[in-house]
Amino acid sequence: MKRINKAAVLALLAPLAIAVTPASPAAAADCSAYPWMDTRRSPEQRARALLAASTPHQKYRWLVEQPANSPQQTEWADGVVYPAQVPCTPTVVYSDGPDGVRFTPGVTAFPATIATAATFNEPLAYVKGAAQAAEAFGKGKNVLLAPGLASGRTPLSGRTPEYLGEDPLLTGVLAAAGTRGIQSRPVLATLKHYVANEQELDRQTSSSNAGERTLREIYDLPFEIAVERGDPGSVMCSYNQVNHVYACENPRLNQVLKGDIGFDGYVMSDFGSVHSTAPSLVNGLDQELNRPIWFTPARLDAALAAGQITQRQIDDAAFRVVRSYLRGGLFDHPLPATPVADASTPAHKAVARTTAEQGSVLLKNDGLLPLNPRSGDEIAVIGATASRTPTGGISASSVCSLPWRFGSPQTLQCEDLVSPEEGIRARAARDGATVSFDNGSDVAAAAAAAAKADVAVVFAYVRMGEFADLTDLRLQGNGDALVSAVAAANPRTVVVLQTGSAVEMPWLDRVPAVLETWYAGEQMGPAVAALLFGDANPSGKLPLTFPKSLADTPTAGSPEQYPGVPVDGIRQVSYSEGLRVGYRWYDSEGIDPLFAFGHGLSYTTFRYSDLRVVPARGDVRISVRLTNTGRRTGTEVAQAYASLPPSTGEPPKRLVAFSRVTLAPGQSRTVDLTLSRADLRDLHLLQYFDGAWKTARGTYGIQVGGSSKSGLRAAFRL
């Protein structure tokens, strides 16, 4: 992949600067005698000096979140006692945060992570991470449990909206960009959840059973890319078992994550995902999340005395934690003594709106959009999630961010939410048009309201989040009936989807326009209005396949594959689809999806021409001519896919490069999608795993276009 343009990032970051609180002169004088506070030394030297000055039980503190991060607290529940930590160690506060600083007032409600994925925009992912970290630090938090990574094995997975889609490359590079953004502040990022954590149903009592090649190419690879290009401070291991061994005591932590991938930060558990003392520590877990349960002084002492663990293993875990805190600036930039009341800023809100606009995907448009109402025209806005006012407990706030458990409040409070109804009213008024609203609870009344209007905009939703999976891919809240009735009453109907995953659309042939906005955050109103009226030109692309029906998905019809079959209290989940995940499945099986991975329309049109593919000096140089053939300035995401030689047994194609390109009407540009020697090596773009990463000899195909299902083709040999 091409490196991020630093000038572009700096321009975006300029309004996001934060003041980093320095240590007070008194504190600096107090700490000057301690070698671990000597900033002239490397983080490794400082960490070793601190541990050399520590007692055994002071070292133990680093192995559990709360004792590590509250250095002067000595007592915990169940009679657990530690000595106070050595002087001049920081207070550290963790916060959940894939989409924003969660469960915290006075912060920006950014769109869900899946919307960031749909932007295909690395600089924007970086800037969003930086803005989020600025808010976290201002609120007195300096470790974010973000970004979230998964591989989109099933669109039913409850946490799909807080991940980055179904492609390892897209997920990895955007997670890396977000990580770098977060860590541009004195805040650590945490990649989660490692690994093969692909369902919420029985997530703590299930085993993801997959072959090594599948694990490496589909599930490990996003983490490998994010580690290689993002250098995160920590990685969180997942609840599930991997091939019958819990992830937080699985040898993969040492052998793959720390060994082959080369991760040198610290591994933390998820809350309650630790099941042992010695096996967890020996196999690579460095820190138990929350309070001490398995890594208590008593249990560590007993395991050490029994020879189940070694002092070197304890020291190594503590060293990884301390070094990561030092590298991230947590020792040298204390949290503010008094958190700010409101960490959100106009610049952060602009990032939220930009993400909502660029992450929305125009799935269908038969010419109805953009809206161009005349003075006096009426626009009927229909659906509970369009309005600030709840209907049966459902409102725009319900789809601002993810629900925290089903039926519960949101992960982000969305205090400054602007609803779609408000955004559309304000924008329509500029054209002299009026807006009527119907909450959609009475389908017949909604249809009548639509019939009287010049155009109808109906909002439809699916709420999903942590702790439960979806049971189907249908709209919630009687959405399918509502859309069908409105479309029957008014042929000029726009459907705005507010979902966290793919959704079936039995009414698709009866509506001229469909816009997917995901969970669009607090700026959803202005963003949706800008897109509907053409003030912003849609440029989002699908980061996951939308199937025609649930029956077409990789795990459909097989309880062994999903949700798995319980055996002795553990749900055994067979990953027998192997490498055929996401668009790889649909391509392999010859199944036409409803909307393909990478699909997304614009209010202009683009032509691809003059595709050139030339292997040279270790690179594979790919270029294509892109022309804006329409009448509006627009942005296209040019996507390159590669097909490996048949001898590798790989699915038909994989994403290997992408680039966002903005063109004025009639403008052309040669787009560079070159696969550099470093990318080919580090990202395994043209490799397959067979005991090790290998590159096959033979003929490779390249497809370049606007989605995974279209484009120009060329071939080359290696």
Secondary structure as the mmCIF struct_conf table of DSSP 4:
data_model
#
loop_
_struct_conf.conf_type_id
_struct_conf.id
_struct_conf.beg_label_comp_id
_struct_conf.beg_label_asym_id
_struct_conf.beg_label_seq_id
_struct_conf.end_label_comp_id
_struct_conf.end_label_asym_id
_struct_conf.end_label_seq_id
HELX_LH_PP_P HELX_LH_PP_P1 LYS A 2 ILE A 4
HELX_RH_AL_P HELX_RH_AL_P1 LYS A 6 LEU A 13
HELX_RH_3T_P HELX_RH_3T_P1 ALA A 14 LEU A 16
HELX_LH_PP_P HELX_LH_PP_P2 ALA A 19 SER A 24
HELX_RH_AL_P HELX_RH_AL_P2 PRO A 25 CYS A 31
TURN_TY1_P TURN_TY1_P1 SER A 32 ALA A 33
BEND BEND1 TYR A 34 TYR A 34
HELX_RH_3T_P HELX_RH_3T_P2 PRO A 35 MET A 37
TURN_TY1_P TURN_TY1_P2 THR A 39 ARG A 40
BEND BEND2 ARG A 41 ARG A 41
HELX_RH_AL_P HELX_RH_AL_P3 PRO A 43 ALA A 52
TURN_TY1_P TURN_TY1_P3 ALA A 53 ALA A 53
HELX_RH_AL_P HELX_RH_AL_P4 PRO A 56 ARG A 61
TURN_TY1_P TURN_TY1_P4 TRP A 62 LEU A 63
STRN STRN1 VAL A 64 VAL A 64
HELX_RH_AL_P HELX_RH_AL_P5 GLU A 65 ASN A 69
BEND BEND3 SER A 70 SER A 70
TURN_TY1_P TURN_TY1_P5 PRO A 71 GLN A 72
STRN STRN2 GLU A 75 TRP A 76
HELX_RH_3T_P HELX_RH_3T_P3 ALA A 77 GLY A 79
STRN STRN3 VAL A 80 VAL A 81
HELX_LH_PP_P HELX_LH_PP_P3 PRO A 83 VAL A 86
BEND BEND4 PRO A 87 CYS A 88
STRN STRN4 TYR A 94 ASP A 96
BEND BEND5 PRO A 98 VAL A 101
TURN_TY1_P TURN_TY1_P6 ARG A 102 PHE A 103
BEND BEND6 PRO A 105 VAL A 107
HELX_LH_PP_P HELX_LH_PP_P4 PHE A 110 ALA A 112
HELX_RH_AL_P HELX_RH_AL_P6 THR A 113 THR A 119
TURN_TY1_P TURN_TY1_P7 PHE A 120 PHE A 120
HELX_RH_AL_P HELX_RH_AL_P7 GLU A 122 GLY A 138
TURN_TY1_P TURN_TY1_P8 LYS A 139 GLY A 140
STRN STRN5 VAL A 143 LEU A 145
STRN STRN6 GLY A 148 GLY A 148
BEND BEND7 ARG A 153 ARG A 153
TURN_TY1_P TURN_TY1_P9 PRO A 155 LEU A 156
TURN_TY1_P TURN_TY1_P10 GLY A 158 ARG A 159
HELX_RH_3T_P HELX_RH_3T_P4 THR A 160 GLU A 162
BEND BEND8 TYR A 163 TYR A 163
BEND BEND9 GLU A 166 GLU A 166
HELX_RH_AL_P HELX_RH_AL_P8 PRO A 168 ILE A 182
TURN_TY1_P TURN_TY1_P11 GLN A 183 SER A 184
BEND BEND10 ARG A 185 PRO A 186
STRN STRN7 LEU A 188 TYR A 194
TURN_TY1_P TURN_TY1_P12 VAL A 195 ALA A 196
BEND BEND11 GLU A 200 GLU A 200
TURN_TY1_P TURN_TY1_P13 LEU A 201 ASP A 202
HELX_RH_3T_P HELX_RH_3T_P5 ARG A 203 THR A 205
STRN STRN8 SER A 206 ASN A 209
HELX_RH_AL_P HELX_RH_AL_P9 GLU A 212 THR A 214
HELX_RH_PI_P HELX_RH_PI_P1 LEU A 215 ASP A 220
HELX_RH_AL_P HELX_RH_AL_P10 LEU A 221 GLY A 230
BEND BEND12 GLY A 233 GLY A 233
STRN STRN9 SER A 234 CYS A 237
HELX_LH_PP_P HELX_LH_PP_P5 SER A 238 SER A 238
BEND BEND13 TYR A 239 ASN A 240
STRN STRN10 GLN A 241 VAL A 242
TURN_TY1_P TURN_TY1_P14 ASN A 243 HIS A 244
STRN STRN11 VAL A 245 TYR A 246
HELX_RH_3T_P HELX_RH_3T_P6 ALA A 247 GLU A 249
TURN_TY1_P TURN_TY1_P15 PRO A 251 PRO A 251
HELX_RH_AL_P HELX_RH_AL_P11 ARG A 252 ARG A 252
HELX_RH_PI_P HELX_RH_PI_P2 LEU A 253 ASP A 260
BEND BEND14 ILE A 261 ILE A 261
BEND BEND15 GLY A 265 GLY A 265
STRN STRN12 TYR A 266 MET A 268
TURN_TY1_P TURN_TY1_P16 PHE A 271 GLY A 272
BEND BEND16 THR A 277 THR A 277
HELX_RH_AL_P HELX_RH_AL_P12 ALA A 278 VAL A 282
TURN_TY1_P TURN_TY1_P17 ASN A 283 GLY A 284
STRN STRN13 GLN A 287 GLU A 288
BEND BEND17 LEU A 289 ARG A 291
BEND BEND18 ILE A 293 PHE A 295
HELX_RH_AL_P HELX_RH_AL_P13 PRO A 297 ALA A 305
TURN_TY1_P TURN_TY1_P18 ALA A 306 GLY A 307
BEND BEND19 GLN A 308 ILE A 309
HELX_RH_AL_P HELX_RH_AL_P14 GLN A 311 ARG A 327
TURN_TY1_P TURN_TY1_P19 GLY A 328 ASP A 332
BEND BEND20 HIS A 333 HIS A 333
HELX_LH_PP_P HELX_LH_PP_P6 PRO A 334 PRO A 336
BEND BEND21 ALA A 337 THR A 338
BEND BEND22 ALA A 341 ALA A 341
HELX_RH_AL_P HELX_RH_AL_P15 PRO A 346 GLY A 359
STRN STRN14 VAL A 361 ASN A 365
BEND BEND23 ASP A 366 GLY A 367
HELX_LH_PP_P HELX_LH_PP_P7 LEU A 369 LEU A 369
BEND BEND24 PRO A 370 PRO A 370
HELX_LH_PP_P HELX_LH_PP_P8 LEU A 371 LEU A 371
HELX_LH_PP_P HELX_LH_PP_P9 PRO A 373 ARG A 374
TURN_TY1_P TURN_TY1_P20 SER A 375 GLY A 376
STRN STRN15 GLU A 378 ILE A 382
BEND BEND25 GLY A 383 GLY A 383
HELX_RH_3T_P HELX_RH_3T_P7 ALA A 384 ALA A 386
BEND BEND26 SER A 387 THR A 389
STRN STRN16 THR A 391 THR A 391
TURN_TY1_P TURN_TY1_P21 GLY A 392 GLY A 393
STRN STRN17 ILE A 394 ILE A 394
BEND BEND27 SER A 395 SER A 395
HELX_RH_3T_P HELX_RH_3T_P8 ALA A 396 VAL A 399
TURN_TY1_P TURN_TY1_P22 CYS A 400 CYS A 400
BEND BEND28 SER A 401 SER A 401
STRN STRN18 PRO A 403 PRO A 403
BEND BEND29 TRP A 404 ARG A 405
TURN_TY1_P TURN_TY1_P23 PHE A 406 GLY A 407
BEND BEND30 SER A 408 SER A 408
STRN STRN19 GLN A 410 GLN A 410
BEND BEND31 THR A 411 LEU A 412
TURN_TY1_P TURN_TY1_P24 GLU A 415 ASP A 416
HELX_RH_AL_P HELX_RH_AL_P16 PRO A 420 ARG A 430
TURN_TY1_P TURN_TY1_P25 ASP A 431 GLY A 432
STRN STRN20 THR A 434 ASP A 438
BEND BEND32 GLY A 440 ASP A 442
HELX_RH_AL_P HELX_RH_AL_P17 VAL A 443 LYS A 452
BEND BEND33 ALA A 453 ASP A 454
STRN STRN21 VAL A 455 TYR A 461
STRN STRN22 GLY A 465 GLY A 465
TURN_TY1_P TURN_TY1_P26 GLU A 466 PHE A 467
STRN STRN23 ALA A 468 ALA A 468
BEND BEND34 THR A 471 THR A 471
BEND BEND35 LEU A 473 ARG A 474
HELX_LH_PP_P HELX_LH_PP_P10 LEU A 475 LEU A 475
BEND BEND36 GLN A 476 GLN A 476
TURN_TY1_P TURN_TY1_P27 GLY A 477 ASN A 478
HELX_RH_AL_P HELX_RH_AL_P18 GLY A 479 ALA A 489
BEND BEND37 PRO A 491 ARG A 492
STRN STRN24 THR A 493 GLN A 498
BEND BEND38 GLY A 500 SER A 501
TURN_TY1_P TURN_TY1_P28 PRO A 506 TRP A 507
HELX_RH_3T_P HELX_RH_3T_P9 LEU A 508 ARG A 510
BEND BEND39 PRO A 512 PRO A 512
STRN STRN25 ALA A 513 GLU A 516
BEND BEND40 TYR A 519 TYR A 519
TURN_TY1_P TURN_TY1_P29 GLU A 522 GLN A 523
HELX_RH_AL_P HELX_RH_AL_P19 MET A 524 PHE A 533
TURN_TY1_P TURN_TY1_P30 GLY A 534 GLY A 534
BEND BEND41 ASP A 535 ALA A 536
BEND BEND42 PRO A 543 LEU A 544
STRN STRN26 PHE A 546 PHE A 546
BEND BEND43 LYS A 548 SER A 549
HELX_RH_3T_P HELX_RH_3T_P10 LEU A 550 ASP A 552
BEND BEND44 THR A 553 THR A 553
TURN_TY1_P TURN_TY1_P31 PRO A 554 GLY A 557
TURN_TY1_P TURN_TY1_P32 PRO A 559 PRO A 563
STRN STRN27 VAL A 565 VAL A 567
TURN_TY1_P TURN_TY1_P33 ASP A 568 GLY A 569
STRN STRN28 ILE A 570 SER A 574
TURN_TY1_P TURN_TY1_P34 SER A 576 LEU A 579
TURN_TY1_P TURN_TY1_P35 GLY A 582 GLY A 582
HELX_RH_AL_P HELX_RH_AL_P20 TYR A 583 GLU A 589
TURN_TY1_P TURN_TY1_P36 GLY A 590 GLY A 590
HELX_LH_PP_P HELX_LH_PP_P11 ILE A 591 PRO A 593
BEND BEND45 LEU A 594 LEU A 594
STRN STRN29 PHE A 595 PHE A 595
TURN_TY1_P TURN_TY1_P37 PHE A 597 GLY A 598
STRN STRN30 LEU A 601 LEU A 601
BEND BEND46 TYR A 603 THR A 604
STRN STRN31 PHE A 606 ALA A 616
TURN_TY1_P TURN_TY1_P38 ARG A 617 GLY A 618
STRN STRN32 ASP A 619 ASN A 628
BEND BEND47 GLY A 630 ARG A 632
STRN STRN33 GLY A 634 SER A 643
HELX_RH_3T_P HELX_RH_3T_P11 PRO A 646 THR A 648
BEND BEND48 PRO A 652 PRO A 652
STRN STRN34 ARG A 654 LEU A 663
TURN_TY1_P TURN_TY1_P39 PRO A 665 GLY A 666
STRN STRN35 SER A 668 ASP A 672
STRN STRN36 LEU A 675 LEU A 675
HELX_RH_AL_P HELX_RH_AL_P21 ARG A 677 ASP A 682
BEND BEND49 LEU A 683 LEU A 683
TURN_TY1_P TURN_TY1_P40 LEU A 685 LEU A 686
STRN STRN37 TYR A 688 PHE A 689
BEND BEND50 ASP A 690 ALA A 692
STRN STRN38 TRP A 693 LYS A 694
BEND BEND51 GLY A 698 GLY A 698
STRN STRN39 THR A 699 SER A 707
TURN_TY1_P TURN_TY1_P41 SER A 708 LYS A 709
STRN STRN40 SER A 710 ARG A 717
#
